[in-house]
Amino acid sequence: MALVGVHRDRGELRIHESLEELITDLADYIAELSEASVKERGVFAIALSGGSLIGLMGKLCEAPYNKTVDWAKWYIFWADERVVAKNHADSNYKLAKDGLLSKVPIVPSHVHSINDSVSAEQAADDYGFVIRQSVKTRMVSVSDICDCPKFDLILLGMGSDGHVASLFPNHSLLEEKDEWVTFITDSPKPPPERITFTLPVINSASNVAVVVTGESKAEAVHLAIDDVGPDCPVLPSRMVQPTKGKLVWFLDKPAASKLCDDPFCNKRYSSDGKARGLECRRAGPLCSSYSGHLFHEMK
Ligand SMILES: O=C1O[C@H](COP(=O)(O)O)[C@@H](O)[C@H](O)[C@H]1O
């Protein structure tokens, strides 16, 4: 059973009892967005990240999703990529290909991976061109408030330092306002050369999901979501604030364990692993950060 709440300005939180439950909820969420987008626009433009996210999407390769999802309508992009050969162990493309894309009937020409035979700067330029072409042909829609691409869904992971895509804390790339895709040659996490969507592109998407698991990320989750006051370090993950789109956090219990303005009205999980806040929530007024929200237990 998951707890779902809507934070007043940090989007919807889905906190899962187990990884298995999170994995199923994530597959349902992606499948539903795909269906809605294909119905509305005839296509589904999705941007992936690398890391643990791909393993957590694995259920999409299984029944019923492998048969019910309209894979032929999917257009795949990457929110970030390491500038390494496509068959390199560090490649986000390889990770997605091995873990997902080779197991479902995606049209190969709909998979937009980076040019891996040029410099990071050139790869970012080339990828920006690919996205401009995709906007021109309306495979990717365009934001109605700026000229940015509006992806149907951008899927992000988050590092324990709070980075998303290849946007790292205290890095000048966080200030990029003009480019859609940019590059980094000094990534604090190896490999050093990467390309990444910029915040204006991430924040123009119709839907953004941040998928975070494990206790090692609990502090970053706390800093990305809770109202921790003016001295709070501004993590890249906190700068994910879709202008008009919907933000959803998929968390497991360990990742959510340091949330203080939490769905449980400041009560953490009790030692037996039960979410005590459920009683608290039923009994009394809700934590102010979660006003105007729906809170329910998901079956
Ligand atoms: O380097 C990267 O790290 C993040 C987080 O990865 P995780 O394994 O800790 O989930 C990932 O989202 C990003 O795409 C990747 O390039």
PDBQT file of the ligand as one rigid body, heavy atoms in Angstrom, charges set to zero:
ROOT
HETATM    1  O1  LIG A 301      24.936   9.834 -13.444  1.00  0.00    +0.000 OA
HETATM    2  C1  LIG A 301      23.724   9.743 -13.395  1.00  0.00    +0.000 C 
HETATM    3  O2  LIG A 301      23.115   9.644 -12.178  1.00  0.00    +0.000 OA
HETATM    4  C2  LIG A 301      21.714   9.880 -11.991  1.00  0.00    +0.000 C 
HETATM    5  C3  LIG A 301      21.297   9.128 -10.738  1.00  0.00    +0.000 C 
HETATM    6  O3  LIG A 301      21.635   7.765 -10.898  1.00  0.00    +0.000 OA
HETATM    7  P1  LIG A 301      21.247   6.660  -9.809  1.00  0.00    +0.000 P 
HETATM    8  O4  LIG A 301      21.913   5.387 -10.271  1.00  0.00    +0.000 OA
HETATM    9  O5  LIG A 301      21.760   7.144  -8.496  1.00  0.00    +0.000 OA
HETATM   10  O6  LIG A 301      19.758   6.540  -9.846  1.00  0.00    +0.000 OA
HETATM   11  C4  LIG A 301      20.916   9.483 -13.221  1.00  0.00    +0.000 C 
HETATM   12  O7  LIG A 301      19.576   9.871 -13.056  1.00  0.00    +0.000 OA
HETATM   13  C5  LIG A 301      21.539  10.142 -14.437  1.00  0.00    +0.000 C 
HETATM   14  O8  LIG A 301      20.787   9.889 -15.602  1.00  0.00    +0.000 OA
HETATM   15  C6  LIG A 301      22.918   9.575 -14.615  1.00  0.00    +0.000 C 
HETATM   16  O9  LIG A 301      23.562  10.052 -15.771  1.00  0.00    +0.000 OA
ENDROOT
TORSDOF 0
